Amino acid sequence: MSLLGGRKTKSKSKAQKKKASDVALLRYATVIRSPVITEKATACNEHGQVIFKVAMDANKRAIRAAVESLFGVTVNKVNTLVMKGKRKRFRNIMGRRSDYKKAIVTLKKGQSIDLTAKIELK
């Protein structure tokens, strides 16, 4: 123990730091589920906005960090909304689609995300 009463901490090795960054990337990949590709979403893309389906427990800070680290862009604003599942009928059986959370991410002017490119986790 040090004189101030705190514990001594060892510095992390390069392998531990790399492992921690890999864990962070995997966590970010679980926050963002998929991009939304619809007519309205592509129209928003022309104005610097990108729409994603995200995890239900994700907050705006986590979504911002995930988009910035995975795509290498700067995020200005994040708006979220919960889309309620629709009731659907299959033959005579009533069913219900699952609820999901949608995030509208506004990027810094002049930046864009190519949703057709493949994301590779290191």
N, C-alpha and C positions, 0 to 999 in steps of 0.2 A: 504494500500500500504506500501511497505517496504521502507527503506531509499534509496535503489538503484533504486527505480522507477518501479520495477517489481511487478507483482501480487503475492499475497500469494496463494500457492497451497495447497490443502488438500491432505493428503495421502489417497489412495484408500483402501476401505475395502476388505476383502477376497472375498466377493461375487462379487464385481466389478472386481477384478482381475481375478476371475474364468470366469466371463462373457466375459471379454476381450480376454482371452485365447480361449474360445469357438468360438468367432467371428474370431479369427486368424485361427483356425483349419478349420472352414467353408470356409474362404477365400482361404486357401491352397487347400481345396477339390475342389474348383471351378477352380483353376489354372490347376490342373492335371485332364484331362477328363477321360482317360482310358489307360491301357497299350496296347502296340502293340504286338500281339502274332503271329508271322510268323516264317518261317524257318530261315530267316536272323536275326530276333530279338533274337531267341533262340541261334543262333550261337554267336551273340554278347554277350549274357549273360554269356557264358563260359569265356569271356575275361574281365568280370567285368563291362559290359555296359548294361544299361537297357533303353528301348525305350518307350516313352509315347506320346500319343496325348495330346496336351495342348491347352489352350485358345489362340486365335489369338493375343490378346493384352498382353500376358505374356512375360516378358523379362527373361533373363538368371538368374538374381538375385532372382526373384520371384520363378522361377522353382527350383533353388538350395534350397531356404528356405523351399519350400513346400515339396520336397523330404526328406530333412533332418528331418523335424518335423513329417511328416506322417509316415515314415518308420524307423526312428531312425538310419540312416546311415550317413557316412561322404562322401560328394561329392567332387571329384577332379576337374571335368570339365563338362561343359554343352555345347553341340552344338545344334543349332536349325536350322530348315529349314522349308519352307512353301511348302507343297505338293499341287500342282494345281489339281483341280478336273478334272476327265476325262469326255469326252463326251460319252454318252451312248444312245443307241437306244432301245426303248420299243415299239414293233410292228412297226408302221410307224412314231412314234413321237420321235423327237430328244430331249434328255434331257442332263443335266449336273450335275455331282456330286459336292458337295460343296468343297471348298478349306479347308485345315486344316493345323495346325502347328504341327510339330513333334520335339521332343527333345530327343537327345541321351545323356544320363547321365552316366558319367564314375565315378564309385565308387572307394573308397580307397581300396588298395590291401587287399584281405582277407575278404571283406564284400560282401554280396549279398542281394537281395530282393526276397522274396518268393511271386510271383505274384498270386499264387493260394489261399493265405490266405486272409481272409476277413478283411477289415479295418473298425474299429469301432470308430466313433467319440464320444467323451465323452460328 
